[in-house]
Amino acid sequence: MRSSPPLSEPPAIAAIGAWLPPGREDAAGAVAAGRLDTETAERLGYDRLAVSDEHAGPEMAVLAAGKALAEAGWSGADLDLVVHSWIYHQGHDFWSPPHYVASQVGAHDALAVGVQQTSNGCVAALEVALSRLAADPGVRRCLVTTGDRFAGPAFDRWFGDIDVAYGDAGTALLLDRSGGPYRLLSVASVCVPRYEVLYRGDDPFSPAPRTPRDRVDARRTKMVFRAGGGWLQFVGTLRNAVQRAVREALADADLTLDDPRVRYLYMPRIGTGAITQFYGPAAADIGLRHAEIVVAGRDTGHLGAGDPAANLADLDAGQLLAPGEVALLLSAGNGYTWSCVAVRRD
């Protein structure tokens, strides 16, 4: 178990930005086109996926950051740290997307850092920002972004994975030592690295991207793992890790399972089948008495590294928390790491 380092007081979330492209691919169309079978579509449970025909991941991150900066009334020059996270191809090879994000938002004197921890990248990036805030008094304002675009032909957003379909988006969070509408109370993570094999299978190491195959195929590597007989143990580990992360995040935030201020537990934007079969039962067994379990993203898909920030953006847009109330944001990334973020409306 890893928890965020202590600060004299929890940092504020000054603003939240999410930028989703206007384009969508709907599940019914994917089935009609033969890209998806009906059974898989029903288990995934997505109505449609967000699809960018124009912008790459870092460009969408910049658009989300622009929205957040405008909301907070900041300029890029106010930032001391920019942390960008992603999963998939960022539009160029042998290149640094976090420096692009920093440059495009005008954070010319900020430290730019990249974090690549698959779907848990947003939370890992938050942990980097929290660590810098705790360690360096000179760091006062941070930008945390994510950006992913799962374009073909090398990535099949509907059928390239099991229990997940992928949408495109950019997200942004602004952290401040002082004021803001939300407080980032805690971050707790549980890492079980032996399960990195789920996305590696029995493939040999290759000398360059997509050398052995011309497209990403996580379905195949997961099926190799399942054939090896370790699936039931993994499911038990998943449920235990989710519960540990939530309980640790609550404890670090000085909250209890029966605290009426804890109003929501947001699931990652994975498929309905995985929520129903794995994550939902794990959440139900935690014992939260007053928290509503929220499954978002049926009209976006899984947004790569951006699910927790997108969920917080939805919560903020709906003004769902009253002052003093708390939401928990659950996150999961292959490797495997499960995390929970506790956020309070101020």
N, C-alpha and C positions, 0 to 999 in steps of 0.2 A: 504494500500500500504506500502510495506517495501522496502527500498533501502539499498545498501551496505554502510558501514560507510566510511567517507572520509579518504583518505591518502594524504600525501604531494604531491605525484604523483601516477598515476595508476601503479599497479604492472605489471611486465612483465610476459608473458607466455614464459618460456625458452624453453619448448619442449612439444610435444603432442605425446602420444602413444596410439595405438589401436591394440588389438590382437583379431582376429577372428579365430575360428577353421576352418580347411579346409573342414569339412563336411557340407553338405547342404541337406535339405529336400525340394523338389519342390512342388508347389501347385498342379500341374497336378497329381503327384504321390499320394498326399493326397486325391484328389478327387477319383482317381482310386481305392484307398484302402478303400474308404467309410468313411474316417475320416472327410471329408469336402464335403459339397454339392456345386454344381457349382455356384449357386447364391451367397453364402457366399464368395466363392473364388474370384469371380469377384468384389464384394464390398471391400474385403480386399485389393486386388490389388498387393499382393506380388508375385513375381516369385518364390522365394525360401527363406528359413530361415537358418540362421547359426546354426549349431548343434554341440555341443561338446560331443564326445563319451568318452573323457578321463579326461578333466580338469574341476574342480569345479570353481565356480565364483571367489573365492579369488586367486586361482592359475592363472586364466586368467588375473586378475588384476596385479599380480606380473609380468607376462610376458609382459603386456603393460607397466608397470612401468620400467622394464628393458630396453625396447626400448627407452623410453623417457630419462632415465638417460644416456644411451649411447649417444643419440643424443646431449644432453646438455653437455656431458663431466663431469658429476657429479658422485659421489659415494653416496651410501645410508648414509654414515657418514656426508654428507653435509646437510642433511635434519633436520629441527627443528620441523616439524609438518607433520604428515601423517593422512589424513582424507579419510576414505573408506566408500562408500555408496553402497547399494544393495536393492533388492526387496525380492528375494526369498531365499530358503534354501541354506546355504553357505557350506554345506558338513558335518557339525557337529552340534549337539545340545548343548545348554548351553555353548557357546564358543564365543570368541571375534575375528572375522575376521580381524578388523583393526590392531590388534597386530600381527597377522600372517603376514599381508602384510608388516608391518614395519620391523619385524624380517627377513623376507625373502629377502628384498632389502638391508639389512644391516643398517637400520636406528635405531640402538640400543639405541641411546640417544634421539630420537625424541618422542614427545608426540603423541600417537596414539588415534584417535577419530573415532567413528562410527556414521554414519548418516543414518537413515532409513526413507526416506520421499517418498517412492514409486518411480514412474517414474520421479519425480522432484528431485531425490536424488543427482544427480551430481551438480545441481545448489545450492541446500541447502548446500552441502559440500563445494562448492566454497565460499558461504557466511560465513561459519564457518572459512575458511582459511583467508578470507579478514578481518574478525573481529579480528582474532589473529594478523594479520599483522598490523592492525590499533592500537590495544591496547598494544602490547608488542614489543618494539624496538629490543628485543633479538631474535625475530622470523624473519628470513630473507628468508629462502627457505622452500617451502611447496610442498608436493606431495598430489594430490587429485586423488583418484582412484574409479572406479566402477567395479563390477564383478557380473554377473548373469548367471545361467544355469537353464533352464526351462525343466528339465528332467521329463519323465513319470515314473511310471504311475500316480503319484499324480497330475501332471500338464499336461494338454492337450494344447500344444503350439499353435495349430491351432484353437481349438474350445472352449477354456476355458474362452474366453472373447468376447465382442462384439466390432467390428471395430478395433481389434488389434490382431496380431499374434506375437509370441515372439521368438526372436533369442538369441543366447548365445554369450557373448563377455566380454572382459575386456578393460577398458580404463584408461588412466593416463594423468594428466596435471601437469606440474611443474611450480610453481609460484616463482618469484624472485623479490626482491625489486629493482634490477638494470636492467641488460640488458637481451634482448631476442627478438625473431623475431616478437612477438605480444605484445600488451598492452591490459589488461583487463580494459576497460574504465568504465563499470558500470554493475550492476546487479539490476534488479527491479523485485519484486514479488507481486502478488495479491493472497490473500488467502481467500477462502470462505468455512469455515469449516462445514457449515450445510450440505454440499453435501458429507460428509463421508458416508452417508447412502447408496450411490450407490453401494458400495462394502461390505455393511453389510446386506442390505435387512431387513427382519423381523426375522432373525435368533437370537436365544438367545445366550448369552455368554457361551462359552464352557470351560471346564477345561484343555484341551490340544489340540495341533494342530490336525486338521482333525478328531476330535472326532465325530461330527455329520455326516460327509460325508468323503469318502475316497479320494476325489480329490477336488482341487480348482475349483470353478464354479462361476466366476464373471458374466456369462451370466444370471444366475438365479437371482442373487441379483439385477442386473440392470433391469431385467424385472419386478421384484417386485416394484422397484421405479417407473418405467414407468406406471405400472398399478395404482399407487397412484395419477397420474395426474400432477406430477410436472415436466415433461420432457420439455415442451416448456419454462418454466421459467428457467430451467437449461441451455438450449441452449442460451437464451438471456444473462444469466450471463456469460457463456463461451465467447461469442463474445465480450462482454464489457470488461471482464478481460484481454483477449488477447490484445485488443487495449490499455487498460490502461498500461499494462506491457511494451509494445513496446514504447509507448509515454514517459513513465517515464524513461526507459533506455536511450532513445535518449536525453531527457532533462538533465539527470545526466551526460551524456557524452558531453554536450554542442554541441549537434547536432540538426538539424531540419529535418522535414519531407521531405523537398525539397533539402537537402544537397546532391550534386552529389557524395560525397565520400561514402555514404551509398549504397553499391553495392548489398548486398544479405540479404534476410531474410529466414533462414532455418527453416522448419517445423519440429516438432517431427516426429519420424519414426512410425507413426500410420497408420491405414488403409486408402486407397485411398478414400473410401466413406466418412469417417469422415473429411478428408482434404477438399474434394469437397463440402460437405454439411455444415460444421461448421467452420473449421479453415481458409480455403481459403477465404470465403466471409468476415470473420472478418479481415483478413490481407488486403484484397483489399480495404476495407472501411477506413483503417487507413490513406491513402493518401500519402504513400511513392512514390515519383515521379521517382526515379532512381533505386530502389532496385528490383532485380529479386527474385521471390519467388521460393525456391528450395525445392523439396520433394525428399529426399534420402531414402535409405534403402529398396528399392524394392527387393534387393538380400540378405538382412540380416534379415529383420523383426525388430520389436521394441526391442531394446537392454536393456530393463529394465531401470535401472538408468542411462545408459550410452549414450543416444541419443545425447545430446549436444556436448559431447567430441568427439564422433565418427563423428559427422557432421563437427566439426572443424578439425579433422584429415583428412577427405576427402578434405576439402577446402585447407588445407596445402599441401597435397600430389599433388593436381592439380595446386598449386601456382596460385590460382584464384584471390588473392588480390594483387594489386600493393601497394608500400609503401604509407602510408597515407590513404588507403581505409579501409572501415569498413564493417564488417558482423554482423548481428544480429542473435542470436541463440535462437529460441523459445523452451520452455520446458513446459510440463504439467504433473501433477501427481495427482492421485486420492486423495481425501480428502476434497477439491480440492485446488491445488495451480497452478497458471500459472506464468511463469517467462520468462524474456528476458535478454540475456547477450549481451553486445556490445563489440566487439573485433576489434582492429585496427592493421593492418600490419605496422611494423616500418621499 
